Amino acid sequence: MSRRLSWDQHALADLGALGSRDRQLARRIRAAIERYAEDDLGDVRKLSGSTNEYRLRVGDWRVVFRLEDGGRAMAISRVLNRRDAYR
């Protein structure tokens, strides 16, 4: 299954800031997002208390996203370190 990706401005800023500090990690996170969008592979869990929010775990980093359009689109809202992701 191939999903369309849409990025919230916060997620782009998060990934851009991370990329300026650790380019390899930013590439790894982007690759994990693309792998999940293409093949449904990755450590993904639904966030409790939410109807349509999920998180993708990439090491100590979390990609928070929503599945839209019947699961055919992935709206990425944040890319955060785990210590900041669940506040």
Biopython code that builds the backbone (N, CA, C, O; Angstrom):
import numpy as np
from Bio.PDB.StructureBuilder import StructureBuilder

atoms = [
    (1, "MET", "N", (0.848, -1.177, 0.000)),
    (1, "MET", "CA", (0.000, 0.000, 0.000)),
    (1, "MET", "C", (0.889, 1.233, 0.000)),
    (1, "MET", "O", (1.831, 1.330, 0.787)),
    (2, "SER", "N", (0.594, 2.146, -0.859)),
    (2, "SER", "CA", (1.338, 3.388, -0.915)),
    (2, "SER", "C", (0.451, 4.526, -0.421)),
    (2, "SER", "O", (-0.637, 4.754, -0.950)),
    (3, "ARG", "N", (0.924, 5.230, 0.591)),
    (3, "ARG", "CA", (0.162, 6.345, 1.154)),
    (3, "ARG", "C", (0.760, 7.666, 0.695)),
    (3, "ARG", "O", (1.971, 7.782, 0.508)),
    (4, "ARG", "N", (-0.089, 8.644, 0.520)),
    (4, "ARG", "CA", (0.368, 10.011, 0.285)),
    (4, "ARG", "C", (0.862, 10.582, 1.610)),
    (4, "ARG", "O", (0.279, 10.316, 2.662)),
    (5, "LEU", "N", (1.913, 11.349, 1.559)),
    (5, "LEU", "CA", (2.444, 11.988, 2.758)),
    (5, "LEU", "C", (2.128, 13.471, 2.721)),
    (5, "LEU", "O", (2.316, 14.128, 1.697)),
    (6, "SER", "N", (1.650, 13.991, 3.832)),
    (6, "SER", "CA", (1.511, 15.439, 3.973)),
    (6, "SER", "C", (2.177, 15.825, 5.288)),
    (6, "SER", "O", (2.032, 15.145, 6.303)),
    (7, "TRP", "N", (2.904, 16.925, 5.243)),
    (7, "TRP", "CA", (3.703, 17.366, 6.384)),
    (7, "TRP", "C", (3.146, 18.660, 6.941)),
    (7, "TRP", "O", (2.966, 19.631, 6.206)),
    (8, "ASP", "N", (2.873, 18.679, 8.229)),
    (8, "ASP", "CA", (2.508, 19.898, 8.929)),
    (8, "ASP", "C", (3.768, 20.759, 9.050)),
    (8, "ASP", "O", (4.882, 20.236, 9.060)),
    (9, "GLN", "N", (3.591, 22.059, 9.141)),
    (9, "GLN", "CA", (4.735, 22.964, 9.279)),
    (9, "GLN", "C", (5.578, 22.642, 10.517)),
    (9, "GLN", "O", (6.802, 22.769, 10.484)),
    (10, "HIS", "N", (4.925, 22.225, 11.612)),
    (10, "HIS", "CA", (5.661, 21.864, 12.826)),
    (10, "HIS", "C", (6.572, 20.661, 12.572)),
    (10, "HIS", "O", (7.715, 20.635, 13.028)),
    (11, "ALA", "N", (6.064, 19.676, 11.847)),
    (11, "ALA", "CA", (6.860, 18.483, 11.561)),
    (11, "ALA", "C", (8.055, 18.834, 10.682)),
    (11, "ALA", "O", (9.160, 18.342, 10.915)),
    (12, "LEU", "N", (7.845, 19.682, 9.673)),
    (12, "LEU", "CA", (8.956, 20.108, 8.819)),
    (12, "LEU", "C", (10.004, 20.872, 9.625)),
    (12, "LEU", "O", (11.205, 20.685, 9.427)),
    (13, "ALA", "N", (9.545, 21.728, 10.529)),
    (13, "ALA", "CA", (10.479, 22.483, 11.373)),
    (13, "ALA", "C", (11.241, 21.540, 12.307)),
    (13, "ALA", "O", (12.448, 21.688, 12.498)),
    (14, "ASP", "N", (10.525, 20.566, 12.889)),
    (14, "ASP", "CA", (11.173, 19.586, 13.773)),
    (14, "ASP", "C", (12.272, 18.837, 13.033)),
    (14, "ASP", "O", (13.394, 18.720, 13.525)),
    (15, "LEU", "N", (11.943, 18.329, 11.848)),
    (15, "LEU", "CA", (12.907, 17.544, 11.079)),
    (15, "LEU", "C", (14.048, 18.426, 10.583)),
    (15, "LEU", "O", (15.196, 17.981, 10.538)),
    (16, "GLY", "N", (13.749, 19.671, 10.212)),
    (16, "GLY", "CA", (14.797, 20.589, 9.772)),
    (16, "GLY", "C", (15.774, 20.915, 10.889)),
    (16, "GLY", "O", (16.984, 20.940, 10.666)),
    (17, "ALA", "N", (15.263, 21.166, 12.087)),
    (17, "ALA", "CA", (16.128, 21.451, 13.228)),
    (17, "ALA", "C", (16.988, 20.236, 13.572)),
    (17, "ALA", "O", (18.168, 20.370, 13.893)),
    (18, "LEU", "N", (16.386, 19.060, 13.500)),
    (18, "LEU", "CA", (17.138, 17.840, 13.764)),
    (18, "LEU", "C", (18.210, 17.630, 12.699)),
    (18, "LEU", "O", (19.336, 17.238, 13.006)),
    (19, "GLY", "N", (17.849, 17.895, 11.447)),
    (19, "GLY", "CA", (18.795, 17.723, 10.349)),
    (19, "GLY", "C", (19.998, 18.634, 10.450)),
    (19, "GLY", "O", (21.088, 18.275, 10.005)),
    (20, "SER", "N", (19.815, 19.805, 11.027)),
    (20, "SER", "CA", (20.956, 20.712, 11.186)),
    (20, "SER", "C", (21.919, 20.218, 12.263)),
    (20, "SER", "O", (23.103, 20.557, 12.239)),
    (21, "ARG", "N", (21.422, 19.422, 13.205)),
    (21, "ARG", "CA", (22.279, 18.864, 14.262)),
    (21, "ARG", "C", (22.805, 17.484, 13.903)),
    (21, "ARG", "O", (23.970, 17.178, 14.156)),
    (22, "ASP", "N", (21.949, 16.642, 13.311)),
    (22, "ASP", "CA", (22.312, 15.251, 13.026)),
    (22, "ASP", "C", (21.650, 14.809, 11.719)),
    (22, "ASP", "O", (20.551, 14.254, 11.712)),
    (23, "ARG", "N", (22.345, 15.069, 10.628)),
    (23, "ARG", "CA", (21.790, 14.797, 9.302)),
    (23, "ARG", "C", (21.475, 13.309, 9.086)),
    (23, "ARG", "O", (20.474, 12.968, 8.456)),
    (24, "GLN", "N", (22.328, 12.434, 9.608)),
    (24, "GLN", "CA", (22.121, 10.997, 9.438)),
    (24, "GLN", "C", (20.844, 10.548, 10.146)),
    (24, "GLN", "O", (20.086, 9.748, 9.597)),
    (25, "LEU", "N", (20.598, 11.043, 11.341)),
    (25, "LEU", "CA", (19.380, 10.695, 12.073)),
    (25, "LEU", "C", (18.145, 11.207, 11.344)),
    (25, "LEU", "O", (17.137, 10.504, 11.269)),
    (26, "ALA", "N", (18.209, 12.412, 10.810)),
    (26, "ALA", "CA", (17.079, 12.962, 10.060)),
    (26, "ALA", "C", (16.779, 12.088, 8.837)),
    (26, "ALA", "O", (15.616, 11.840, 8.522)),
    (27, "ARG", "N", (17.820, 11.627, 8.156)),
    (27, "ARG", "CA", (17.620, 10.719, 7.008)),
    (27, "ARG", "C", (16.999, 9.397, 7.455)),
    (27, "ARG", "O", (16.136, 8.848, 6.771)),
    (28, "ARG", "N", (17.444, 8.892, 8.604)),
    (28, "ARG", "CA", (16.902, 7.634, 9.127)),
    (28, "ARG", "C", (15.415, 7.765, 9.450)),
    (28, "ARG", "O", (14.633, 6.856, 9.169)),
    (29, "ILE", "N", (15.027, 8.892, 10.038)),
    (29, "ILE", "CA", (13.618, 9.125, 10.366)),
    (29, "ILE", "C", (12.795, 9.235, 9.087)),
    (29, "ILE", "O", (11.724, 8.636, 8.988)),
    (30, "ARG", "N", (13.282, 9.994, 8.111)),
    (30, "ARG", "CA", (12.557, 10.134, 6.841)),
    (30, "ARG", "C", (12.413, 8.775, 6.149)),
    (30, "ARG", "O", (11.361, 8.481, 5.580)),
    (31, "ALA", "N", (13.462, 7.944, 6.194)),
    (31, "ALA", "CA", (13.399, 6.617, 5.581)),
    (31, "ALA", "C", (12.363, 5.744, 6.292)),
    (31, "ALA", "O", (11.648, 4.980, 5.643)),
    (32, "ALA", "N", (12.278, 5.852, 7.626)),
    (32, "ALA", "CA", (11.293, 5.063, 8.378)),
    (32, "ALA", "C", (9.873, 5.494, 8.023)),
    (32, "ALA", "O", (8.977, 4.657, 7.915)),
    (33, "ILE", "N", (9.667, 6.796, 7.840)),
    (33, "ILE", "CA", (8.347, 7.297, 7.444)),
    (33, "ILE", "C", (7.983, 6.761, 6.069)),
    (33, "ILE", "O", (6.870, 6.276, 5.865)),
    (34, "GLU", "N", (8.902, 6.843, 5.138)),
    (34, "GLU", "CA", (8.639, 6.364, 3.782)),
    (34, "GLU", "C", (8.413, 4.855, 3.760)),
    (34, "GLU", "O", (7.570, 4.370, 3.005)),
    (35, "ARG", "N", (9.153, 4.106, 4.578)),
    (35, "ARG", "CA", (8.979, 2.652, 4.652)),
    (35, "ARG", "C", (7.587, 2.301, 5.168)),
    (35, "ARG", "O", (6.945, 1.381, 4.660)),
    (36, "TYR", "N", (7.124, 3.035, 6.177)),
    (36, "TYR", "CA", (5.776, 2.774, 6.682)),
    (36, "TYR", "C", (4.720, 3.167, 5.649)),
    (36, "TYR", "O", (3.736, 2.452, 5.461)),
    (37, "ALA", "N", (4.923, 4.291, 4.989)),
    (37, "ALA", "CA", (3.962, 4.748, 3.987)),
    (37, "ALA", "C", (3.859, 3.760, 2.824)),
    (37, "ALA", "O", (2.772, 3.548, 2.286)),
    (38, "GLU", "N", (4.967, 3.164, 2.441)),
    (38, "GLU", "CA", (4.978, 2.235, 1.309)),
    (38, "GLU", "C", (4.561, 0.818, 1.681)),
    (38, "GLU", "O", (3.763, 0.198, 0.979)),
    (39, "ASP", "N", (5.105, 0.303, 2.790)),
    (39, "ASP", "CA", (4.984, -1.129, 3.073)),
    (39, "ASP", "C", (4.345, -1.480, 4.410)),
    (39, "ASP", "O", (4.286, -2.659, 4.758)),
    (40, "ASP", "N", (3.863, -0.497, 5.173)),
    (40, "ASP", "CA", (3.306, -0.739, 6.506)),
    (40, "ASP", "C", (4.311, -1.382, 7.459)),
    (40, "ASP", "O", (3.922, -2.139, 8.349)),
    (41, "LEU", "N", (5.588, -1.090, 7.279)),
    (41, "LEU", "CA", (6.619, -1.642, 8.146)),
    (41, "LEU", "C", (7.107, -0.579, 9.116)),
    (41, "LEU", "O", (7.444, 0.535, 8.714)),
    (42, "GLY", "N", (7.142, -0.928, 10.385)),
    (42, "GLY", "CA", (7.632, -0.005, 11.402)),
    (42, "GLY", "C", (6.923, -0.246, 12.716)),
    (42, "GLY", "O", (5.908, -0.941, 12.779)),
    (43, "ASP", "N", (7.475, 0.340, 13.763)),
    (43, "ASP", "CA", (6.912, 0.219, 15.104)),
    (43, "ASP", "C", (5.863, 1.321, 15.276)),
    (43, "ASP", "O", (6.173, 2.423, 15.727)),
    (44, "VAL", "N", (4.628, 1.006, 14.910)),
    (44, "VAL", "CA", (3.533, 1.976, 14.941)),
    (44, "VAL", "C", (2.504, 1.537, 15.957)),
    (44, "VAL", "O", (2.121, 0.368, 16.011)),
    (45, "ARG", "N", (2.061, 2.485, 16.762)),
    (45, "ARG", "CA", (0.992, 2.221, 17.733)),
    (45, "ARG", "C", (0.017, 3.380, 17.709)),
    (45, "ARG", "O", (0.388, 4.525, 17.453)),
    (46, "LYS", "N", (-1.230, 3.059, 17.980)),
    (46, "LYS", "CA", (-2.253, 4.086, 18.096)),
    (46, "LYS", "C", (-2.085, 4.762, 19.449)),
    (46, "LYS", "O", (-1.849, 4.093, 20.455)),
    (47, "LEU", "N", (-2.205, 6.079, 19.475)),
    (47, "LEU", "CA", (-2.079, 6.810, 20.732)),
    (47, "LEU", "C", (-3.365, 6.675, 21.533)),
    (47, "LEU", "O", (-4.461, 6.844, 20.999)),
    (48, "SER", "N", (-3.225, 6.373, 22.804)),
    (48, "SER", "CA", (-4.408, 6.201, 23.638)),
    (48, "SER", "C", (-5.112, 7.538, 23.824)),
    (48, "SER", "O", (-4.471, 8.587, 23.888)),
    (49, "GLY", "N", (-6.411, 7.488, 23.909)),
    (49, "GLY", "CA", (-7.195, 8.693, 24.082)),
    (49, "GLY", "C", (-7.415, 9.461, 22.792)),
    (49, "GLY", "O", (-7.990, 10.550, 22.807)),
    (50, "SER", "N", (-6.969, 8.913, 21.692)),
    (50, "SER", "CA", (-7.105, 9.582, 20.406)),
    (50, "SER", "C", (-7.856, 8.679, 19.446)),
    (50, "SER", "O", (-7.717, 7.456, 19.489)),
    (51, "THR", "N", (-8.632, 9.271, 18.602)),
    (51, "THR", "CA", (-9.391, 8.452, 17.653)),
    (51, "THR", "C", (-8.588, 8.115, 16.419)),
    (51, "THR", "O", (-8.799, 7.058, 15.824)),
    (52, "ASN", "N", (-7.669, 8.983, 16.012)),
    (52, "ASN", "CA", (-6.995, 8.748, 14.747)),
    (52, "ASN", "C", (-5.531, 9.170, 14.753)),
    (52, "ASN", "O", (-4.978, 9.454, 13.690)),
    (53, "GLU", "N", (-4.885, 9.221, 15.920)),
    (53, "GLU", "CA", (-3.482, 9.595, 15.977)),
    (53, "GLU", "C", (-2.628, 8.382, 16.302)),
    (53, "GLU", "O", (-2.988, 7.536, 17.121)),
    (54, "TYR", "N", (-1.488, 8.327, 15.636)),
    (54, "TYR", "CA", (-0.553, 7.218, 15.789)),
    (54, "TYR", "C", (0.829, 7.782, 16.016)),
    (54, "TYR", "O", (1.081, 8.968, 15.806)),
    (55, "ARG", "N", (1.736, 6.892, 16.456)),
    (55, "ARG", "CA", (3.132, 7.281, 16.553)),
    (55, "ARG", "C", (3.973, 6.188, 15.917)),
    (55, "ARG", "O", (3.676, 4.999, 16.027)),
    (56, "LEU", "N", (5.024, 6.625, 15.254)),
    (56, "LEU", "CA", (6.018, 5.729, 14.661)),
    (56, "LEU", "C", (7.291, 5.923, 15.471)),
    (56, "LEU", "O", (7.798, 7.040, 15.580)),
    (57, "ARG", "N", (7.802, 4.845, 16.035)),
    (57, "ARG", "CA", (9.015, 4.928, 16.849)),
    (57, "ARG", "C", (10.234, 4.702, 15.973)),
    (57, "ARG", "O", (10.306, 3.731, 15.219)),
    (58, "VAL", "N", (11.198, 5.620, 16.085)),
    (58, "VAL", "CA", (12.479, 5.495, 15.390)),
    (58, "VAL", "C", (13.546, 5.778, 16.442)),
    (58, "VAL", "O", (13.942, 6.926, 16.640)),
    (59, "GLY", "N", (14.009, 4.727, 17.115)),
    (59, "GLY", "CA", (14.960, 4.906, 18.215)),
    (59, "GLY", "C", (14.304, 5.698, 19.328)),
    (59, "GLY", "O", (13.237, 5.325, 19.814)),
    (60, "ASP", "N", (14.939, 6.794, 19.737)),
    (60, "ASP", "CA", (14.389, 7.654, 20.789)),
    (60, "ASP", "C", (13.464, 8.725, 20.229)),
    (60, "ASP", "O", (13.016, 9.599, 20.971)),
    (61, "TRP", "N", (13.175, 8.676, 18.953)),
    (61, "TRP", "CA", (12.357, 9.690, 18.291)),
    (61, "TRP", "C", (10.981, 9.150, 17.959)),
    (61, "TRP", "O", (10.816, 7.958, 17.700)),
    (62, "ARG", "N", (9.989, 10.038, 17.966)),
    (62, "ARG", "CA", (8.612, 9.664, 17.669)),
    (62, "ARG", "C", (8.072, 10.563, 16.566)),
    (62, "ARG", "O", (8.218, 11.785, 16.598)),
    (63, "VAL", "N", (7.445, 9.918, 15.590)),
    (63, "VAL", "CA", (6.766, 10.633, 14.521)),
    (63, "VAL", "C", (5.280, 10.503, 14.816)),
    (63, "VAL", "O", (4.735, 9.400, 14.791)),
    (64, "VAL", "N", (4.626, 11.614, 15.093)),
    (64, "VAL", "CA", (3.197, 11.617, 15.405)),
    (64, "VAL", "C", (2.450, 11.942, 14.111)),
    (64, "VAL", "O", (2.756, 12.922, 13.432)),
    (65, "PHE", "N", (1.462, 11.100, 13.782)),
    (65, "PHE", "CA", (0.738, 11.289, 12.526)),
    (65, "PHE", "C", (-0.697, 10.814, 12.636)),
    (65, "PHE", "O", (-1.076, 10.129, 13.585)),
    (66, "ARG", "N", (-1.481, 11.192, 11.646)),
    (66, "ARG", "CA", (-2.869, 10.742, 11.510)),
    (66, "ARG", "C", (-3.003, 10.021, 10.183)),
    (66, "ARG", "O", (-2.363, 10.383, 9.195)),
    (67, "LEU", "N", (-3.843, 8.996, 10.171)),
    (67, "LEU", "CA", (-4.200, 8.357, 8.909)),
    (67, "LEU", "C", (-5.491, 8.988, 8.430)),
    (67, "LEU", "O", (-6.460, 9.087, 9.182)),
    (68, "GLU", "N", (-5.503, 9.410, 7.189)),
    (68, "GLU", "CA", (-6.665, 10.089, 6.621)),
    (68, "GLU", "C", (-7.067, 9.412, 5.320)),
    (68, "GLU", "O", (-6.353, 8.559, 4.793)),
    (69, "ASP", "N", (-8.211, 9.808, 4.822)),
    (69, "ASP", "CA", (-8.710, 9.317, 3.534)),
    (69, "ASP", "C", (-8.758, 7.788, 3.517)),
    (69, "ASP", "O", (-8.294, 7.144, 2.576)),
    (70, "GLY", "N", (-9.327, 7.230, 4.576)),
    (70, "GLY", "CA", (-9.451, 5.772, 4.637)),
    (70, "GLY", "C", (-8.129, 5.050, 4.726)),
    (70, "GLY", "O", (-8.024, 3.904, 4.289)),
    (71, "GLY", "N", (-7.110, 5.694, 5.283)),
    (71, "GLY", "CA", (-5.796, 5.067, 5.428)),
    (71, "GLY", "C", (-4.890, 5.268, 4.233)),
    (71, "GLY", "O", (-3.770, 4.759, 4.220)),
    (72, "ARG", "N", (-5.353, 6.006, 3.218)),
    (72, "ARG", "CA", (-4.547, 6.218, 2.013)),
    (72, "ARG", "C", (-3.635, 7.436, 2.109)),
    (72, "ARG", "O", (-2.821, 7.675, 1.217)),
    (73, "ALA", "N", (-3.765, 8.205, 3.186)),
    (73, "ALA", "CA", (-2.923, 9.384, 3.374)),
    (73, "ALA", "C", (-2.394, 9.408, 4.802)),
    (73, "ALA", "O", (-3.071, 8.983, 5.739)),
    (74, "MET", "N", (-1.190, 9.905, 4.946)),
    (74, "MET", "CA", (-0.525, 9.975, 6.238)),
    (74, "MET", "C", (-0.161, 11.432, 6.477)),
    (74, "MET", "O", (0.690, 11.986, 5.782)),
    (75, "ALA", "N", (-0.814, 12.063, 7.473)),
    (75, "ALA", "CA", (-0.569, 13.469, 7.796)),
    (75, "ALA", "C", (0.367, 13.531, 8.998)),
    (75, "ALA", "O", (-0.033, 13.215, 10.119)),
    (76, "ILE", "N", (1.595, 13.931, 8.769)),
    (76, "ILE", "CA", (2.609, 13.950, 9.812)),
    (76, "ILE", "C", (2.543, 15.293, 10.534)),
    (76, "ILE", "O", (2.683, 16.350, 9.919)),
    (77, "SER", "N", (2.326, 15.233, 11.859)),
    (77, "SER", "CA", (2.152, 16.470, 12.606)),
    (77, "SER", "C", (3.382, 16.877, 13.405)),
    (77, "SER", "O", (3.629, 18.074, 13.555)),
    (78, "ARG", "N", (4.166, 15.932, 13.925)),
    (78, "ARG", "CA", (5.346, 16.268, 14.721)),
    (78, "ARG", "C", (6.408, 15.187, 14.573)),
    (78, "ARG", "O", (6.103, 14.035, 14.268)),
    (79, "VAL", "N", (7.663, 15.581, 14.794)),
    (79, "VAL", "CA", (8.806, 14.676, 14.901)),
    (79, "VAL", "C", (9.535, 15.122, 16.159)),
    (79, "VAL", "O", (10.205, 16.155, 16.163)),
    (80, "LEU", "N", (9.402, 14.332, 17.234)),
    (80, "LEU", "CA", (9.898, 14.752, 18.543)),
    (80, "LEU", "C", (10.705, 13.655, 19.223)),
    (80, "LEU", "O", (10.520, 12.468, 18.954)),
    (81, "ASN", "N", (11.601, 14.071, 20.106)),
    (81, "ASN", "CA", (12.274, 13.125, 20.968)),
    (81, "ASN", "C", (11.233, 12.557, 21.916)),
    (81, "ASN", "O", (10.278, 13.248, 22.269)),
    (82, "ARG", "N", (11.400, 11.331, 22.326)),
    (82, "ARG", "CA", (10.372, 10.678, 23.156)),
    (82, "ARG", "C", (10.107, 11.418, 24.463)),
    (82, "ARG", "O", (8.993, 11.368, 24.984)),
    (83, "ARG", "N", (11.111, 12.099, 24.997)),
    (83, "ARG", "CA", (10.899, 12.831, 26.248)),
    (83, "ARG", "C", (9.934, 14.001, 26.068)),
    (83, "ARG", "O", (9.329, 14.461, 27.037)),
    (84, "ASP", "N", (9.788, 14.489, 24.824)),
    (84, "ASP", "CA", (8.907, 15.621, 24.543)),
    (84, "ASP", "C", (7.600, 15.214, 23.864)),
    (84, "ASP", "O", (6.674, 16.021, 23.782)),
    (85, "ALA", "N", (7.513, 13.998, 23.384)),
    (85, "ALA", "CA", (6.400, 13.609, 22.520)),
    (85, "ALA", "C", (5.084, 13.419, 23.255)),
    (85, "ALA", "O", (4.024, 13.609, 22.658)),
    (86, "TYR", "N", (5.116, 13.053, 24.521)),
    (86, "TYR", "CA", (3.874, 12.678, 25.193)),
    (86, "TYR", "C", (3.436, 13.682, 26.240)),
    (86, "TYR", "O", (2.684, 13.319, 27.144)),
    (87, "ARG", "N", (3.870, 14.918, 26.157)),
    (87, "ARG", "CA", (3.491, 15.941, 27.130)),
    (87, "ARG", "C", (2.172, 16.545, 26.770)),
    (87, "ARG", "O", (1.684, 17.429, 27.475)),
]
sb = StructureBuilder()
sb.init_structure("model")
sb.init_model(0)
sb.init_chain("A")
sb.init_seg("    ")
for serial, (resi, resn, name, xyz) in enumerate(atoms, 1):
    if name == "N":
        sb.init_residue(resn, " ", resi, " ")
    sb.init_atom(name, np.array(xyz, "f"), 0.0, 1.0, " ", f" {name:<3s}", serial, name[0])
structure = sb.get_structure()
